[in-house]
Amino acid sequence: MPTALITGITGQDGSYLAELLLEKGYEVHGVIRRASRFNTQRIDHLYSDPHEGGKLRLHYGDLLDGVSLRRLLESTQPDEVYHLGAQSHVRVSFDMPGYTVESIVLGTLSLLEAIRDVGPKAIRFYQAGSSEMYGAAPAPQDEDTRFVPRSPYACAKVYAHHQVINYRDAYGMFAVNGILFNHESPRRGETFLTRKVTRAATRIAEGLQQKLYLGNQDARRDWGYAGDYVRAMWLMLQQDEPDDYVVATGEDHSVREWVERSFAAVGLDPEAHIRVDERYLRPTEVDHLRGDASKARRALGWRPEVTFEELIERMIEHDKGLAARERLLRDAGHADAAPAEA
């Protein structure tokens, strides 16, 4: 039975990846941060007691604690490590640059060092890169496009990207970078733009909210489905030789188009509800990201399956259910379901 360790398992990508690996017969170990409240909603449906044969196990850990990472690698003996954990909100990285850089740069470095000590030849390592690394570089972007990062988050990801290559070359590690363009799903965090929009559209339709405040609606992004993208992560670690890959749909759409389609799906005119709030504008904007995933298609046999339209449909349908439940709770007098604005 192959064994995998996932950092960031409680996030969107971590939950889909855990699902995929469990379906393929893996024993999956996930690293979670100790907190006073559980944050495992995205993976609760996957978990069963290991005493009863459950193949998903969770461990407390921190990416900045190299000693605990080494112990975790020694105890779990993973064949594959998927490093997804970090502060990943680009706009927040401008407000918290120190924490963002620390979590991405030192987190990745700590994990690489732990693998180097425990089993540099035996463990295959995946690093979650980001299309944000391209920043101001003209579209389309592929593996040879120069990085022009435009945020603390992107700068930190560029460092982590090159450090992975350095460890691959210096120590013969099977270490790869997945440069993933924007990928969304019903499990996307509600502070991220796409989910913020679908959540607001469905709440407004239920009378739970009146306005939605956004920043730049002219930015263009290459949006795919997270479930498709974790499949590419797995494929990268099944190759004979380590390499770096762009994962993208090859299509781009504006934020405005995402908003219009989402509101149209619930029969609303966005113009009546959208307002601009300068707090959501980035100090340095990334105007246009569109990936060229020809290499991944050719070498990995990977192709996206969910279209842009289907992605919005899935997210709207999911959030309709949440909004309807919230409306029922509000009408029943539950204080926690009071109307709010995002």
C-alpha positions as CSV (number, residue, x, y, z in Angstrom):
1,M,0.0,0.0,0.0
2,P,1.6,3.4,-1.0
3,T,1.7,6.1,1.7
4,A,1.3,9.8,1.2
5,L,1.7,12.8,3.5
6,I,-0.2,16.0,2.7
7,T,0.4,19.4,4.3
8,G,-2.6,21.7,4.0
9,I,-5.0,18.7,3.9
10,T,-7.8,20.7,5.4
11,G,-7.8,23.1,2.5
12,Q,-9.6,22.9,-0.8
13,D,-6.8,21.1,-2.7
14,G,-5.9,18.9,0.3
15,S,-9.4,17.5,0.6
16,Y,-9.7,16.7,-3.1
17,L,-6.2,15.2,-3.2
18,A,-6.9,13.1,-0.1
19,E,-10.1,11.8,-1.8
20,L,-8.2,10.9,-5.0
21,L,-5.4,9.1,-3.1
22,L,-7.7,7.1,-0.9
23,E,-9.6,6.0,-4.0
24,K,-6.3,4.8,-5.4
25,G,-5.6,2.7,-2.3
26,Y,-3.2,4.9,-0.5
27,E,-2.8,5.3,3.2
28,V,-3.0,9.1,3.7
29,H,-1.5,11.1,6.5
30,G,-2.4,14.8,6.9
31,V,-0.7,17.6,8.8
32,I,-3.1,19.9,10.7
33,R,-2.4,22.8,13.0
34,R,-3.4,22.6,16.6
35,A,-6.3,25.0,17.3
36,S,-9.1,25.3,19.9
37,R,-11.7,24.6,17.2
38,F,-11.7,21.9,14.6
39,N,-11.2,22.9,11.0
40,T,-11.6,19.6,9.3
41,Q,-15.0,20.1,7.6
42,R,-13.7,19.4,4.1
43,I,-12.3,16.0,5.1
44,D,-14.7,14.8,7.7
45,H,-16.5,12.6,5.2
46,L,-13.2,10.8,4.5
47,Y,-12.2,10.1,8.1
48,S,-13.0,6.9,10.0
49,D,-11.3,5.5,13.1
50,P,-7.9,4.0,12.2
51,H,-8.7,1.2,14.7
52,E,-11.6,0.3,12.4
53,G,-9.5,0.2,9.3
54,G,-9.6,3.9,8.3
55,K,-6.8,4.9,5.9
56,L,-6.8,8.6,6.7
57,R,-4.7,9.7,9.7
58,L,-4.2,13.2,10.9
59,H,-1.2,14.6,12.8
60,Y,-0.6,17.9,14.6
61,G,2.4,19.7,13.1
62,D,3.8,23.0,12.0
63,L,5.8,23.7,8.9
64,L,8.1,25.9,10.8
65,D,9.0,23.2,13.3
66,G,11.7,21.1,11.5
67,V,12.1,18.7,14.4
68,S,8.4,17.7,14.3
69,L,8.5,17.4,10.5
70,R,11.4,14.9,10.7
71,R,9.7,12.9,13.4
72,L,6.5,12.8,11.3
73,L,8.4,11.6,8.2
74,E,10.2,9.0,10.3
75,S,7.0,7.7,11.8
76,T,4.8,7.7,8.7
77,Q,7.5,6.7,6.1
78,P,5.6,8.3,3.1
79,D,6.4,7.4,-0.5
80,E,5.0,10.8,-1.6
81,V,4.8,14.2,0.1
82,Y,2.4,16.8,-1.2
83,H,3.2,20.2,0.1
84,L,0.1,22.4,-0.1
85,G,0.1,24.2,3.2
86,A,0.8,28.0,3.4
87,Q,-0.9,31.4,3.7
88,S,-2.4,31.4,0.2
89,H,-4.6,34.5,0.0
90,V,-2.8,37.0,-2.3
91,R,-4.5,40.2,-1.1
92,V,-3.9,39.2,2.6
93,S,-0.2,38.8,1.8
94,F,0.1,42.6,1.4
95,D,-1.3,43.0,4.9
96,M,0.7,40.1,6.4
97,P,3.9,39.9,4.3
98,G,6.1,38.6,7.1
99,Y,3.8,35.7,8.0
100,T,3.1,34.9,4.3
101,V,6.8,34.7,3.4
102,E,7.6,32.8,6.5
103,S,4.9,30.2,6.0
104,I,5.8,29.7,2.3
105,V,9.6,30.1,2.3
106,L,10.7,28.6,5.6
107,G,7.9,26.1,5.5
108,T,9.1,24.7,2.2
109,L,12.7,24.8,3.2
110,S,12.0,23.0,6.5
111,L,10.2,20.2,4.7
112,L,12.9,19.8,2.1
113,E,15.5,19.7,4.8
114,A,13.5,17.1,6.7
115,I,13.2,14.9,3.6
116,R,16.9,15.3,2.9
117,D,17.7,14.0,6.4
118,V,15.1,11.2,6.4
119,G,15.1,9.8,2.9
120,P,16.1,12.1,0.0
121,K,16.1,9.2,-2.5
122,A,13.0,7.4,-1.3
123,I,10.5,10.2,-0.9
124,R,8.9,11.9,-3.9
125,F,8.0,15.6,-3.2
126,Y,5.4,17.9,-4.8
127,Q,5.5,21.7,-4.2
128,A,2.4,23.7,-4.9
129,G,3.5,26.6,-7.1
130,S,1.2,29.3,-8.4
131,S,0.4,31.2,-11.5
132,E,0.8,34.4,-9.4
133,M,4.5,33.9,-9.8
134,Y,4.2,35.1,-13.4
135,G,2.6,38.4,-12.3
136,A,3.2,41.0,-15.0
137,A,4.6,38.6,-17.6
138,P,2.5,38.6,-20.8
139,A,0.0,35.8,-21.4
140,P,0.0,33.0,-22.2
141,Q,2.5,31.7,-19.6
142,D,4.3,28.3,-19.7
143,E,7.2,26.7,-18.0
144,D,9.8,28.9,-19.8
145,T,8.0,32.2,-19.0
146,R,10.0,34.6,-16.8
147,F,8.6,35.2,-13.3
148,V,7.6,38.8,-12.6
149,P,5.9,38.5,-9.1
150,R,3.6,41.3,-8.0
151,S,2.8,40.4,-4.4
152,P,4.5,39.1,-1.2
153,Y,2.8,35.8,-1.8
154,A,4.1,35.5,-5.3
155,C,7.6,36.5,-4.4
156,A,7.6,33.8,-1.7
157,K,6.4,31.2,-4.1
158,V,9.2,32.1,-6.6
159,Y,11.7,31.4,-3.9
160,A,10.1,28.1,-3.0
161,H,10.0,27.1,-6.7
162,H,13.7,27.7,-7.1
163,Q,14.6,26.0,-3.8
164,V,12.8,22.9,-5.0
165,I,14.9,22.9,-8.2
166,N,18.0,23.5,-6.1
167,Y,17.4,20.5,-3.9
168,R,16.5,18.3,-6.9
169,D,19.8,19.2,-8.6
170,A,22.0,19.2,-5.4
171,Y,20.7,16.1,-3.7
172,G,19.1,14.0,-6.4
173,M,15.7,14.4,-4.8
174,F,12.5,13.5,-6.8
175,A,11.1,17.0,-6.3
176,V,8.7,18.7,-8.6
177,N,6.9,22.1,-8.9
178,G,3.3,22.2,-10.1
179,I,2.6,25.7,-11.4
180,L,-1.2,25.7,-11.0
181,F,-3.4,28.4,-12.4
182,N,-6.5,29.5,-10.5
183,H,-8.6,26.5,-9.6
184,E,-11.9,26.6,-7.7
185,S,-14.7,24.4,-6.4
186,P,-17.6,24.4,-3.9
187,R,-14.9,23.8,-1.2
188,R,-13.1,27.1,-2.0
189,G,-12.8,29.3,1.1
190,E,-15.4,32.0,1.2
191,T,-12.9,34.9,1.4
192,F,-11.5,34.0,-2.1
193,L,-13.1,36.0,-4.9
194,T,-14.8,33.2,-6.9
195,R,-16.5,31.7,-3.8
196,K,-17.3,35.1,-2.4
197,V,-19.2,35.9,-5.6
198,T,-21.2,32.6,-5.8
199,R,-22.0,32.8,-2.1
200,A,-23.1,36.4,-2.3
201,A,-25.3,35.8,-5.4
202,T,-27.2,32.9,-3.7
203,R,-27.5,34.8,-0.4
204,I,-28.9,37.9,-2.2
205,A,-31.4,35.7,-4.1
206,E,-32.6,34.4,-0.7
207,G,-32.9,37.9,0.8
208,L,-30.0,37.3,3.2
209,Q,-27.7,40.0,1.8
210,Q,-28.1,43.2,-0.3
211,K,-24.7,44.2,-1.6
212,L,-21.4,42.6,-2.7
213,Y,-18.2,44.6,-2.4
214,L,-15.4,43.8,-4.9
215,G,-12.1,45.3,-6.1
216,N,-10.8,45.1,-9.7
217,Q,-13.4,43.4,-12.0
218,D,-11.3,43.8,-15.2
219,A,-8.5,41.3,-14.2
220,R,-8.5,38.2,-16.3
221,R,-7.8,34.7,-15.0
222,D,-7.5,31.1,-16.2
223,W,-10.0,29.2,-14.0
224,G,-10.3,25.5,-13.6
225,Y,-11.7,22.9,-11.3
226,A,-9.7,21.9,-8.2
227,G,-10.7,18.2,-8.6
228,D,-9.1,18.1,-12.0
229,Y,-5.9,19.9,-10.8
230,V,-5.1,17.5,-7.9
231,R,-5.1,14.7,-10.5
232,A,-2.2,16.5,-12.2
233,M,-0.4,16.7,-8.9
234,W,-0.6,12.9,-8.5
235,L,0.5,12.3,-12.1
236,M,3.6,14.5,-11.7
237,L,4.9,12.1,-8.9
238,Q,4.2,9.0,-11.1
239,Q,6.8,9.9,-13.8
240,D,10.2,8.4,-14.3
241,E,12.0,11.7,-13.9
242,P,11.1,14.8,-11.8
243,D,10.1,17.9,-13.7
244,D,8.0,21.1,-13.4
245,Y,4.6,21.6,-15.0
246,V,2.1,24.3,-15.7
247,V,-1.5,23.2,-15.0
248,A,-4.2,25.3,-16.7
249,T,-7.2,25.3,-19.0
250,G,-5.7,27.6,-21.6
251,E,-8.8,29.9,-21.4
252,D,-9.1,33.2,-19.6
253,H,-12.2,35.1,-18.4
254,S,-12.6,38.4,-16.5
255,V,-13.7,38.8,-13.0
256,R,-16.7,40.7,-14.4
257,E,-17.7,37.7,-16.5
258,W,-17.5,35.4,-13.4
259,V,-19.8,37.9,-11.6
260,E,-22.3,38.2,-14.4
261,R,-22.6,34.5,-15.0
262,S,-23.0,33.8,-11.3
263,F,-25.7,36.4,-10.8
264,A,-27.5,35.4,-14.0
265,A,-27.6,31.8,-12.7
266,V,-29.9,33.0,-9.8
267,G,-31.8,35.5,-12.0
268,L,-30.2,38.7,-10.7
269,D,-28.7,41.8,-12.3
270,P,-25.3,42.3,-10.7
271,E,-25.4,46.0,-11.4
272,A,-28.0,46.4,-8.7
273,H,-25.9,44.7,-6.1
274,I,-22.2,45.2,-6.9
275,R,-20.2,48.0,-5.3
276,V,-16.4,48.7,-5.5
277,D,-14.4,48.9,-2.3
278,E,-10.8,50.1,-2.7
279,R,-9.7,48.0,0.2
280,Y,-10.0,45.0,-2.1
281,L,-7.7,46.5,-4.7
282,R,-4.1,45.2,-4.7
283,P,-1.2,47.7,-4.5
284,T,0.3,46.0,-7.5
285,E,-2.3,44.3,-9.8
286,V,-1.9,41.2,-11.9
287,D,-3.9,41.9,-15.0
288,H,-3.8,38.8,-17.1
289,L,-3.0,35.2,-16.4
290,R,-3.6,32.4,-19.0
291,G,-1.7,29.2,-18.9
292,D,-0.2,27.0,-21.6
293,A,-0.4,23.4,-20.3
294,S,0.9,21.8,-23.5
295,K,3.7,20.1,-21.6
296,A,1.3,18.6,-19.0
297,R,-1.0,17.4,-21.7
298,R,1.9,15.8,-23.6
299,A,4.0,14.3,-20.8
300,L,1.3,13.5,-18.2
301,G,-1.7,12.8,-20.4
302,W,-3.6,15.4,-18.3
303,R,-6.5,17.4,-19.5
304,P,-9.1,19.4,-17.6
305,E,-12.6,17.9,-17.6
306,V,-14.8,20.5,-16.0
307,T,-15.5,23.6,-18.1
308,F,-15.7,27.2,-16.9
309,E,-19.5,27.2,-17.2
310,E,-19.8,23.8,-15.4
311,L,-17.5,25.1,-12.6
312,I,-19.7,28.1,-11.9
313,E,-22.8,25.9,-12.1
314,R,-21.4,23.5,-9.5
315,M,-20.5,26.3,-7.1
316,I,-23.8,28.1,-7.5
317,E,-25.8,24.9,-6.9
318,H,-23.8,24.1,-3.8
319,D,-24.2,27.6,-2.4
320,K,-27.9,27.7,-3.2
321,G,-28.3,24.8,-0.7
322,L,-26.3,26.7,1.9
323,A,-28.3,29.9,1.4
324,A,-31.7,28.0,1.5
325,R,-30.6,26.4,4.8
326,E,-29.5,29.7,6.2
327,R,-32.8,31.3,5.2
328,L,-34.7,28.5,7.1
329,L,-32.6,29.1,10.2
330,R,-33.1,32.8,10.0
331,D,-36.9,32.4,9.6
332,A,-36.9,30.1,12.6
333,G,-35.3,32.8,14.7
334,H,-31.7,31.7,14.9
335,A,-29.5,34.7,15.7
336,D,-26.5,33.2,13.8
337,A,-28.5,33.4,10.6
338,A,-29.1,37.2,10.6
339,P,-28.6,39.0,7.3
340,A,-25.1,40.2,6.6
341,E,-23.1,41.9,3.8
342,A,-19.8,40.6,2.4
